[in-house]
Amino acid sequence: MISASFDIYTKVQTVEIVPNEIKGNSDGLSSFLEIFLYFTYRFPKDDLLLNVISYSAKLKLQNPNIQLSEVILPVGLSITRNDFKQGEWFKFILTEKAIKAIENNRKGDPSFHIELTALCETHRNTHSLGGQVLKISDSLHLGKADIHFPIPKSIWVEEIFPKFGFHSLKLVEIPLNHKFLKEAYDDIIFEFNQAEDYYNQQNYNKCVGHCRNVLDSLHRNLIKIKNGVESETAFKWLQNIDKSTLTWIDEIDKTSSSLTSKSHHSGQKDKFTRQQAEAIYLVVLGLINFVGHIKE
């Protein structure tokens, strides 16, 4: 649990976050990051009572300092005892640009910052001669708290991010109507699903490795055709396409294979970046998409 505080007449009011309880959500139109804040309220003075009128909360990236969303939450809560505990859900709308900013700047665990402003009122209760309780206003107060917190990468990737309604890398539909590729496409789709999963987990070497697996079958059969060797049954259609198309497929395949082999050489310690993995994934996907539309 991560704690922060704001003061009213120097009396500490506590606010806490449990990162593991943060949720992602979507209503089909907007995406939300839902954060529950735990509050512990204390009377500012022995003779003063406390009302919480509203909260304003700005959700920001911790580094760089980018504001992602803002919530104004009416509360209208009367504090009835000292050390009074009450929690509130803050539902931050995240635009696609905001989510992209989070992903582009994330280096594992995403780190956030909430600038919280509490609007509170203090007052006294007194009794009239007739026995009625009279409320005597004292003052309005603005309390400010800064809450810095990370969300564990595993929770962000596996539980929160998928609930936003889209992924940072989406599979484009691959045509499955090529009757000679039906069996081969089972493996291709599996490899692309693996590549997408590893991309979203920020494991870019494994993402590229699965892209390489997609190319292996095509590359192997292109070599057989160029050498006059009988190709595998699922790829015999390659023998019937025109020379210019075959040359184009071959050149794209060779370039993609060269790019994707970078991390597979013995002793190679270089890591693929997010941009490299995304570019390789899309190039390979485009190649296979093109292949799938070629008629026998």
C-alpha positions in Angstrom: 0.0 0.0 0.0 1.3 3.4 -1.0 0.5 6.4 1.2 0.4 10.2 0.9 -1.4 12.9 2.9 -2.8 16.4 3.0 -3.3 18.7 6.1 -6.3 20.6 7.4 -5.2 22.9 10.3 -2.0 20.8 10.4 -4.0 17.6 11.1 -2.9 14.9 8.7 -5.5 13.3 6.4 -4.2 10.1 4.9 -4.8 8.7 1.4 -3.6 5.3 0.2 -3.4 3.2 -3.0 -3.0 -0.5 -3.5 -1.6 -0.9 -7.0 -2.7 -4.5 -7.3 -6.3 -3.3 -7.0 -6.2 -1.0 -10.0 -8.5 -2.0 -12.8 -8.8 -1.4 -16.6 -12.2 -1.1 -18.2 -14.0 -0.1 -21.4 -17.6 0.7 -22.2 -17.1 0.1 -25.9 -16.5 3.8 -26.6 -14.0 4.9 -23.9 -11.2 3.2 -21.9 -10.8 3.8 -18.2 -8.2 3.3 -15.5 -10.1 2.8 -12.3 -8.2 3.5 -9.1 -9.6 3.1 -5.6 -8.2 5.6 -3.0 -8.5 4.8 0.7 -9.0 7.9 2.9 -8.5 8.2 6.7 -10.0 11.4 8.0 -9.2 13.1 11.4 -10.9 16.1 13.1 -8.7 19.1 12.5 -9.4 20.4 16.1 -11.3 19.2 19.1 -14.1 21.7 18.5 -14.2 21.5 14.7 -16.1 19.0 12.5 -15.2 18.1 9.0 -17.1 17.8 5.7 -15.5 16.6 2.5 -17.1 18.4 -0.5 -15.2 17.1 -3.5 -12.0 15.9 -5.0 -10.1 16.8 -8.1 -7.5 14.3 -9.4 -5.0 14.6 -12.2 -3.5 11.4 -13.5 0.0 11.9 -14.9 2.9 9.8 -16.1 5.7 10.0 -13.6 8.4 10.3 -16.2 8.0 12.2 -18.4 5.5 14.4 -16.6 2.5 14.0 -19.1 -1.1 14.6 -17.9 -3.2 11.7 -19.1 -6.6 12.4 -17.5 -8.5 14.4 -14.9 -11.4 13.5 -12.7 -13.6 15.8 -10.6 -15.5 13.7 -8.0 -18.4 15.2 -5.9 -18.3 13.6 -2.4 -20.5 15.4 0.1 -19.3 13.4 3.1 -19.7 14.3 6.7 -17.0 12.9 9.0 -18.8 11.5 12.1 -15.8 10.4 14.2 -12.1 10.6 14.4 -10.0 8.2 12.2 -13.0 7.8 9.9 -12.2 5.6 6.9 -13.9 6.0 3.6 -12.8 5.0 0.0 -13.7 6.4 -3.4 -13.3 5.1 -6.9 -11.6 7.5 -9.4 -12.5 6.6 -12.9 -9.9 8.2 -15.3 -10.8 8.3 -19.0 -7.8 7.3 -21.1 -7.8 8.3 -24.8 -5.9 6.2 -27.4 -3.2 8.9 -27.4 -2.9 8.7 -23.6 -2.5 4.9 -23.7 0.0 5.2 -26.5 2.0 7.7 -24.4 2.0 5.2 -21.5 3.2 2.4 -23.7 5.9 4.5 -25.5 7.4 5.6 -22.3 7.0 2.3 -20.3 10.3 0.6 -19.4 8.7 -2.4 -17.5 6.4 -1.3 -14.7 4.5 1.8 -15.8 4.8 4.6 -13.1 2.1 7.2 -12.4 1.5 10.3 -10.4 -1.8 11.6 -9.0 -2.1 15.2 -8.1 -5.0 15.2 -5.7 -6.9 18.3 -4.4 -9.5 18.0 -1.7 -12.1 20.7 -1.1 -13.2 20.4 2.6 -15.2 22.5 5.0 -14.8 22.8 8.8 -17.6 23.9 11.1 -18.8 23.9 14.7 -22.1 22.6 16.1 -23.8 24.5 18.9 -27.2 24.3 20.5 -29.7 27.0 20.5 -31.9 27.9 23.5 -34.6 25.8 21.9 -32.4 22.8 21.8 -31.8 22.9 18.0 -28.3 22.0 16.7 -26.9 25.0 14.8 -24.1 24.6 12.3 -21.6 27.5 12.4 -19.2 27.5 9.4 -15.5 27.9 10.1 -13.6 27.8 6.8 -13.1 26.2 3.4 -9.9 24.3 2.9 -8.0 23.0 -0.2 -5.8 20.1 0.7 -3.2 18.8 -1.8 -1.5 15.4 -2.0 0.9 13.9 -4.5 0.8 10.2 -4.9 3.5 8.4 -6.8 2.9 4.7 -7.6 4.0 2.0 -10.1 1.7 -0.8 -11.4 3.5 -4.1 -11.7 4.3 -5.0 -15.3 2.6 -8.4 -15.0 -0.7 -6.9 -13.8 -0.5 -4.1 -16.4 0.1 -6.4 -19.3 -2.1 -9.4 -18.3 -5.0 -7.8 -16.4 -5.3 -4.1 -17.0 -4.2 -3.4 -20.6 -6.4 -6.0 -22.3 -9.5 -4.5 -20.6 -9.0 -1.2 -22.5 -10.5 -2.8 -25.5 -7.5 -2.8 -27.8 -3.9 -3.9 -27.9 -0.8 -1.9 -28.6 -0.2 -4.2 -31.6 -3.2 -5.7 -33.4 -3.2 -8.6 -35.8 -4.5 -7.7 -39.2 -6.9 -10.3 -40.6 -5.0 -12.9 -42.6 -7.0 -14.4 -45.5 -7.5 -18.2 -45.0 -9.1 -19.0 -48.4 -6.0 -20.2 -50.1 -6.7 -24.0 -50.2 -3.1 -25.0 -50.5 -2.0 -22.9 -47.5 -4.7 -24.0 -45.1 -2.5 -26.4 -43.2 0.5 -24.1 -43.3 -1.6 -21.2 -42.1 -2.4 -23.0 -38.8 1.2 -22.7 -37.8 1.5 -19.1 -39.3 -1.5 -17.9 -37.2 -0.1 -19.6 -34.1 3.3 -17.9 -34.6 1.7 -14.5 -35.2 -0.4 -14.8 -32.0 2.8 -15.6 -30.1 4.6 -12.6 -31.7 1.7 -10.3 -30.6 1.7 -11.6 -27.1 5.5 -11.2 -26.7 5.3 -7.7 -28.2 2.7 -6.6 -25.6 5.0 -8.1 -22.9 7.9 -6.0 -24.2 9.9 -9.1 -25.1 10.9 -7.9 -28.5 13.5 -10.5 -29.2 10.9 -13.3 -28.8 8.4 -11.3 -30.9 10.9 -11.2 -33.7 11.9 -14.8 -33.1 8.3 -15.9 -33.8 8.2 -13.6 -36.9 11.3 -15.5 -38.0 9.4 -18.8 -37.6 6.7 -17.5 -39.8 9.2 -17.0 -42.6 11.0 -20.3 -42.3 8.5 -22.4 -44.3 8.2 -19.8 -47.1 11.9 -19.2 -47.2 12.7 -23.0 -47.4 10.3 -23.5 -50.3 11.5 -20.5 -52.2 15.0 -22.0 -52.2 13.7 -25.3 -53.4 11.9 -23.7 -56.3 14.9 -21.6 -57.3 17.0 -24.8 -57.2 14.5 -26.8 -59.2 13.7 -29.0 -56.3 10.1 -30.2 -55.7 8.5 -28.0 -53.1 6.4 -29.2 -50.2 2.8 -30.0 -51.0 1.4 -26.9 -49.2 3.6 -24.6 -51.2 3.4 -26.1 -54.8 1.3 -23.0 -55.7 4.5 -21.0 -55.7 5.6 -22.9 -58.9 2.6 -21.5 -60.8 2.9 -17.7 -60.1 4.6 -15.4 -62.5 8.3 -14.6 -62.3 7.9 -11.0 -61.2 5.7 -11.9 -58.3 8.0 -14.7 -57.2 11.0 -12.3 -57.4 9.1 -9.7 -55.3 8.2 -12.3 -52.6 11.7 -13.7 -52.7 13.3 -10.2 -52.1 10.9 -9.3 -49.3 11.5 -12.7 -47.7 15.3 -12.4 -47.9 15.3 -8.9 -46.4 13.0 -9.9 -43.6 14.9 -13.0 -42.9 18.1 -11.0 -42.6 16.5 -8.6 -40.2 15.0 -11.2 -38.0 18.1 -13.3 -37.8 20.0 -10.6 -35.8 19.3 -12.1 -32.4 19.7 -15.7 -33.4 23.4 -15.7 -34.1 25.6 -17.4 -31.5 27.0 -14.9 -29.1 24.8 -12.0 -30.4 23.7 -9.9 -27.4 21.9 -7.1 -29.3 18.3 -6.6 -28.4 15.5 -5.5 -30.7 13.8 -2.2 -29.9 10.1 -1.7 -29.8 10.2 0.1 -33.1 12.3 -2.6 -34.8 10.0 -5.4 -33.5 6.9 -3.6 -34.7 8.3 -2.9 -38.1 9.5 -6.5 -38.6 6.1 -7.8 -37.5 4.2 -5.6 -39.9 6.5 -6.3 -42.8 6.2 -10.1 -42.3 2.5 -9.8 -41.8 2.2 -7.8 -45.0 4.1 -10.5 -46.9 2.0 -13.3 -45.7 -1.2 -11.3 -46.3 -0.1 -10.8 -49.9 0.7 -14.5 -50.3 -2.7 -15.4 -48.9 -4.4 -13.4 -51.7 -2.5 -15.1 -54.5 -4.7 -17.5 -56.5 -3.6 -20.9 -57.5 
